[in-house]
């Protein structure tokens, strides 16, 4: 009896501090999760079981500070409903008074469910390992982290907080951040459009057919980009370690620093700042520059056909190299260099990681 009492006491101590709501959702029929919450939101997929015809979705409050009885009383204030008609809509609404307590909302849904989430007040949002058709996310004051997600179409609006894409993101993205940073490990989609009003942009890998990144006040740093990429920093610097494809980069009030390993068409603008471009030893093609100060590395082969002060035209590479690649730039001062062997090999790895 002593051992039994100890065991029961241990079980009571280890009870999960949450209150559960269960809904069985169709395993095939698509649906939508609607969340309106002033407390932190965590969304993840339901564990898939091919032998089941329905998914057991869970909605629960979690706290590391409150006991189970307190959480049970707060859970009764949740407004949770499921409309199983044509829209198949699961709705979760958290009352504003719960933001005064150490609580967070955890929801699991099937992969084929879309997400519409609104965080009111100081509320963060995290979505992990979910595959869905669409995600429409809006936060007033808090961070948003999307972890290893696949979404056909994502629309994200943050008033004051950071947007982080961790462990890869696949899908089209339209994002607007008023005050905060944009951080991404790897973005891959047909169309990417991201605008930061005040904050920095740091992206490790970028793959897209069409991509536009704008920062009104802050630096833009991209390790490598593939496809057609447009980068604009109104007040800030732009640093791109590797560009494959078409690149348009404009630092209105700042400097540009770009490494070009493989490229097709590049246009670089820093009218009041400097542009530093490093190319591989195999780089070839026409070059047009509008600059007051030009510094060319002696190791580069640059044949100048026109040395007009307003427009400098030339050809990069030897006469035997045939290439349609082109570089156009405009800056107060310009420096052209050849990247060293170590940097060139690193760029090749970034462009072709499986090579």
N, C-alpha and C positions, 0 to 999 in steps of 0.2 A: 504493500500500500504506500509505503514511503516513496518508492521509485515511481509509482504511478502518479502521485501528487507532484513530484518534481517534474515529471514529464508534462503534465497538464499545465503547470505553471510556466514552463519553458515555452509551450505552444501559445499560451496567452501573450507572453512577452513578444513573440515573433509574429503575431498576427499582422498582416499587411495593413498599413494605416490608410485605407481607402474604402470607398463605398461604390459598389459596382452596379451598372445598368447593362443588361444584356439584350441585344436585338439579333435575331437570326435573319440574315440578308441573303438574297438570291445569289448563287455562285456565278451566274452568267449575266443577269440583267444589270445594266449600268445604273448608276445613281449619283447622288450628290450629297456631300456632307456640308452642312451650313453650321459655322461656329461663330458665336459672338461672345467674347469673353474679356474681362478686365484682368484676368490672372494668366500666368504662363500656360501656353498650349503646346502639347506634344502629340504628334500624329504619326502613326506607324501602321503597317499593313497587318491584317489578320494572317495567322499562320495557315498556309494552304494545306488542305487535306483532300486529295483527289477522290476519295471514297465518299465524301460528303456532298450533298446537294445544296447546302447553305453554309454561310459563314457566320460565326458567332462574334459579332461586333461588341466591343466593350467601351463604356464611358465611365470614367472613375475620377474621383478627386484623390490626390495624393499629398501627403505632408510628412516631412521629417521631424516636425516639432509637435504636432497635435496628436492626441490619442484617437483611437478608433471611434469612440462614442462622440467626440466632438466633430469628427469628420462626417459621421452618420447624420448628425443634426444639420450640418451645412449642406450635405448632399440633397436633402429634401427640398432645398431652395432651387435646385437646378430645374430648368425647363427643357425637357428632352421629349422629342416626338419623332415618329416615323410615319411618313405618308407613303403607302405601298401602292398607290395608283400608278399612273403613267410616269410621274416624275421620280418615284422611288427616292424620296428625299428624307435624309436623316438630319434633324435639326437639334442643335445643342446651344442653349443660351444660359450664361452665367450671370447672376445679378451683381450689380456694382458693389454691394456691401461686402461681398466675399473677398474683394481685393485688400481688405484690412487684415486678412489672416494669411498665414504661411501655407498657401494652397496652390496646387497646380492641376491643370486638367489634362488627362491622358485619354486619347481616343484611338481605337484600332478600327480600320475599315478595309474592305476588299480592295485589291489593286485597281479594279475598273471603276472605282468611285472617283469623281472629281471633287475638288476641295474649294470651298469659298469660306475664307476665314477673315474675321475682323477682330483685331485686338484693340480694345479701348483702354486709354490711360497707359500706365507703365506695364506693358505686357510683352513678353517675348514669345516667339513662335519657332518651333523646330519640327521638321517633317523628315523622316528617314526611310530610305529604301522603299519608296512608294512609286508605283507606275500607274499613271492616270491620264485621262484625256486633257484635262485642263486644271489649272490652279489659279485662283484669283485671291491674292493675299494683300491685306492692308493693315498696317500697324501705325498707331499714333506716336508711341514712344516706347521703343524696345527693339531688340535685335531679332533678325530672322535668319535661321540657318537651315539650308536644304542639303540633306546628306544622301548622296548616292541615289539621286532621283531620275526618273524618266517621265517627262511630261510633254505632250504634244504642243501645248500652248500655256505659257505661264505669264501672268500679269501681276506685277508686284509693285506696291506703293508703300514707301516708308517715309514717315515724317521726320523722325529723329531716332536713328539707330543704324547699325551695320547690317549689311546683307552679305551672307557668307554661303558659298557653294563648296561643300566639302566632299572629297572622294568622288568627284565627277558628277556632271549634270548633263543629261541628254534631252534636247527639246528646244523649241523656240521660246525666247524670253523677251518680254518688254518690261523694263524696270525703271522706276523713278525714285531717287533718294534725295530728300530735301537736305538733310544734315546727317552725314554718316559716311562710312567707307564701304566700298565694294571689294570683296575678297573672293577669289575663286581658284580652286585647284585646276579644274579642267572643265571647259564649256564646249559643248558640241551641239550645233543646231543649224537649221537652214537659215533662219533669220534671228539675229540678236540685236536688240536696241536698248542700250542702257545709258541712263543720264544721272549724273550726280551733281547736285547744285553746290554743295560744299562738303568736300571730303576727297580722299585719295582712292585710286583704283589700282589694285594689285591682282594680276591674273597670271597664272603659270602657263596654261596652255589654252589656245583658242582655235576652234575649228568651225568654220561656218561658210555658207555660200555668200552671205551678206551680213556684215557686222558694223554697227555704229556705236562708238563709245564716246561720250561727251562728259567733261568735267568743267563746271563753271569756275570753281575755285579749288584747286588741288592737283596733285601730280598723278600721272597715269604711267604705270609700270606693267609691261607685258613681257613675259619670258619668251614666248614664241606664238606667232599667229599664222593661221593658214586660211587661204581664201581671199575674198575681197573685204578689206578692213579699212574703216574710217575711224580716225582717232583725233579728237579735238579737245584741247585744254585751253580755256580762255585765260586763266591766270594760274600757271603751273608748268612744270616740265613734263616732257614725254620721253620715256625710255623704253625701247623695244630691242630685245636681245636677238631676235630672229624673226624674219618675215619671209613667208612663202606665198607668192601670189601677188595680188594688187594691194598696194598700201597707199593711203592718203593720210598724212599726219600733219597737224597744224597746232603749233604752240603760239597762241596769239600774243601772250606776254610771258614768254619763257623760252627754254632751250630744248633742242631735240638731240637725242642720242640714239642712233639706230645702227644695228648690225644686220647686214644683208648677206645671207648665205645663198639662198635661192629666191629669186624674185622675178616678176614679169614687168610690172609697171609701178614705179614709186614716185610719189610727189610729196615733198617735204617743205613745210613753210614755218619759218620763225622770223618774221619781218623785223622784230626788235631785239632778237636774241641770236644765238649761235646754233649751227647745225653741225654735228659730228657724225660722219658716216664711215663705217668700216665695211669693206667688201672682201670676198675671198679672192685668191689669186687667179681664179678662172672667170671672174666677173668680166663681162663684155657688153657693150652697147652704147647708145648715144647718151650724152650728159648735157643738160642745160642748167646754168646757174645764174641767178641774180644775187650778187653779193659784193660787198665793199671790200672784204678781206678774204683772200683765198690761200689756204695752206694745203699743199698736196704732198703726200708721202713720196719720197724718191723711189721707193720700190714699186709704185703703181705706174702702169703704162697709160698715160692720158695724152692723147693727141688733140691739141687745141686747134680748131678750125677758125674760131672767131674769138678775139680777146677784147671785145668791146666792153667798156665799163658797165654798160647797162645790161648786157647779156653775154655770158660766156658759153660758147658751144664747143663741144669736143666729143671724142670717142674714147671709151674706156676699153682697154685690152688691145691686143695686137691686131694688125690688119688681116691676119689669117683667121681670126675668130669671128664667126657669124652668129649674131644673136639679135633677137627682137626686144630684149630687155632694155628698159629706159629709166633714167633717173632725172627728175626735175626738182629743183630746189630754189628756195628764196630765203635769204637770211642776211643779217648784218655781217656775220662772219661765218666762214665755212672751213671745215677741215675734212679732207678725204684721206683715209689710211687703209692699209691692207691689214686685215686681222691676222694675228699670229697663228701658228699651226695648232696650238692647243685649243684656242677659241674656235677655229674653223672645224676641228673634229667634234667639239662639243655642239656646235650648231648642226652638224650633220646628224648627230644622235638625236637632237631635239626634233629635227625635221622628219627623220626616219628612225624611230626608236627600236624598230624590229630588225633593222638592217644588220 
